[in-house]
Amino acid sequence: MKSTWIALGLCLLVVVAGCGGGTAEIKEDRLTVGKVQGEIKVGMPASQVAELLGSPNIVTTDEKRREVWMYDKVSTDRVDTSSSSFAGLIILG
């Protein structure tokens, strides 16, 4: 009888722990045209640009051998809002 109560207690613990899912974190620091135009200036050091906008997805050089940073935030930012729960019932007899 004691082992039945222990098993039921463990099952309840697993079910309760499974229901405690995390919440999706939505980042408010979005890369927008306004942010780029307002904060990035010509001649600004690359380290400061990286601090403000983050690391670029692609770094290339143009025909004048200037470094060009490309940001593709649409395909890289993702918020996982799906969740699943699992509940099990074990009948010990």
C-alpha positions in Angstrom: 0.0 0.0 0.0 2.8 2.4 0.8 4.5 1.8 -2.5 1.2 2.6 -4.3 1.1 6.0 -2.6 4.7 6.7 -3.4 4.1 5.8 -7.1 1.0 8.0 -7.2 2.9 10.8 -5.6 5.7 10.5 -8.2 3.2 10.5 -11.0 1.5 13.6 -9.6 4.9 15.3 -9.4 5.7 14.4 -13.0 2.3 15.7 -14.2 2.6 19.0 -12.3 6.2 19.5 -13.5 5.1 18.9 -17.1 2.4 21.6 -16.9 4.9 24.2 -15.8 6.0 25.3 -19.2 7.9 28.5 -19.9 6.5 31.5 -21.6 7.7 32.8 -24.9 10.0 35.8 -24.7 9.2 38.5 -27.2 12.1 40.8 -27.9 11.1 44.4 -28.0 14.5 45.5 -29.4 13.6 45.1 -33.0 15.8 46.2 -35.9 13.8 48.9 -37.8 14.6 51.5 -40.5 14.0 54.2 -37.9 16.5 52.7 -35.5 19.1 52.4 -38.1 18.6 56.0 -39.4 18.4 57.4 -35.9 21.4 55.7 -34.3 23.9 54.8 -37.0 26.1 57.6 -38.4 28.8 57.7 -41.1 32.2 57.0 -39.7 30.9 55.2 -36.6 33.3 52.4 -35.4 32.2 48.8 -36.3 32.2 47.8 -32.6 29.7 50.5 -31.8 27.4 49.5 -34.7 27.6 45.9 -33.5 26.7 47.0 -30.0 23.6 48.9 -31.2 22.3 46.5 -33.9 24.0 43.2 -33.0 26.1 41.0 -35.3 25.3 41.0 -39.0 24.2 37.9 -40.8 26.3 38.6 -43.8 29.5 40.6 -44.2 30.7 41.4 -47.8 32.7 44.1 -49.6 31.4 46.3 -52.4 33.2 47.4 -55.6 34.9 50.2 -53.7 36.3 47.7 -51.1 34.0 49.0 -48.3 32.7 46.5 -45.8 28.9 46.0 -46.1 27.0 44.5 -43.2 23.6 42.8 -44.0 21.0 42.1 -41.4 18.3 39.5 -42.2 16.3 39.6 -39.0 13.0 38.3 -40.5 14.4 34.8 -41.0 16.5 34.6 -37.9 14.1 35.9 -35.2 11.6 33.3 -34.0 9.2 33.1 -31.1 8.1 29.7 -30.2 4.5 30.0 -28.9 3.4 26.4 -29.2 3.2 24.3 -26.1 2.3 20.8 -25.3 1.2 19.1 -22.2 1.3 15.5 -21.3 -0.8 13.9 -18.5 -0.6 10.3 -17.6 -2.6 8.1 -15.3 -1.1 5.0 -13.9 -3.4 2.7 -12.1 -1.6 0.4 -9.7 -3.5 -2.3 -8.1 
